[in-house]
């Protein structure tokens, strides 16, 4: 017998112990998937579309919320909700789990603040090389300026 994992359509997604996405912030819809699948593809709604209300994510500070919105810019709809789809498998329950994992990974990535860039200076040799190239270009253009075209 083929046992399938029973995953409810909406559950709380735990990102860290302090950050989680409550069930009320999730909207799950299922549609027919594209691609191969024979006759089955026309009968089964296995593709999953999950929408997440970013303002309802609990424990997310404003900086992380802004990073999440920036990372997911192309996935945001007109209402500002994050839209994640999955049609990786032919099983709706597995696709829901896959979509939830994508959301969890995206939120977890937004929790990490970027390392501040340490400004570096060009090496002495690089500055000398740049100035030498500028001199060579200048000389080349000066030599051209003296010529008169017929």
N, C-alpha and C positions, 0 to 999 in steps of 0.2 A: 504494500500500500504506500502511496506517495503522500507523505505528510507535508503540508505547507505551513510555514510559520503564520500564526494568526496575529496580524498587526492591525490595530484599529485604524481607521482612516485619519483620525486626528489624535495625536498624543503630545505631551510636553516634550520638547527637544531640549536636552540638557547639554549645554556647551561646556561650561565649567561648573564648579560647585556654586558660584555666585551668579552666573549668567545662564539664563534659560529662556526658551520661547514657549509661552503658555499656549495651551490648546485653543484659546479664544483668538489668538493672533494668526492662526492657520486656517486657510481655506483650501480644501482639496477637491479637485474635479477630475473626472476620468473621461477620456475620449478615445476614439479609435486611433490606433497607432498607424504610422505609415510604414512602407517597406514590405519585404517578403513575409509570407505567413500563410499563403494559400487561401482557402476559404475561411479559415479561422480569423484572418485579419479583418474581415468584414463583419464579424459577429461579436467580437470581444473588445470591450473598452479597456485596454491595458495601459495606454499612455496616460501618465499622471501629470497634472498641472497643479502645483502648490503655490499659493500666494501667501506672503508673510507681511503683516503690518509691522514695519520697522519701529514705529513709535511704541509698540506694545512689547518689545523685547525687554525683559526684566534684567536689571543689573548692568546694563550697557551705558557707559558714560557718554557724554556728548562728543568727545573727541573720537571715540571708537565708533559711535553712530555715524559721524561725518565720514570716517574712513570707509565704513561699510557702504554708505551711499555712493561714495566715489568709486569704490571697487566694483559695485554692482550697477553702475550708471546705465549700462545697456540693458539690464534686466529689470529696471524699474518701469512700472506702468504709469499711466496718467495720474493715478491716485497716490503715487509714491510707494506702492507695495512692490516687494521683491517677488519676481515670478521665476520659478524654477520648474523645469519639465524633465521627465525621465521616461524613456521608452526603450531602455537598455534590454529588458527581458520581456518575455511574453506573459509574465505574471504580474497582475496589478499590484499585489501586496509587495512583491520584491521591488517594483518600480517606486512605490511609496517610500519604502525603506531607503532606496537609492537617492531619491529626491531629498529626504530628510537629512541624509548624510552630506549631500552637497550643501545644504543650507547650514548645517552645523560647521562644516569646514570653512565656509565663507565667513561666518560670524567669528569663528575662532581666529581666522587670519586677520580680521579687523581689530582684534584685541591687542595684537602685537604692534606697539608703536614703532615707527621707523627710527633707525639709528640716525642721530644728527650727523650731517656731513661735516667732516673735518676739512677745512680749506687747506689746500696744499699750494706750494709755490713751485714754479718751474725751476729746474736745476740751472746752474750757472751756464753749463754747456748748452742747454736748450735755448737760453736767452741769446747767447753768442751766435748760435747757429741761425736763429731767426733773424737777428740783425745783419748777419753776413748775407743771407738770402735777400733781404730787403735792399742791401747795397748793390748786390749783383743785378737785381731787377731794375733798380734806379739807373745804374750805368748802362744797361741794355737799352732802356728807353731813351736815355740821353744820346746814345750813339744813333738811334733811329731818327731822332729829331733833326739832326744835322743834314740828313739826306733830302734832296728835292726830287720828287717824282716827275717824270715827263708826261 
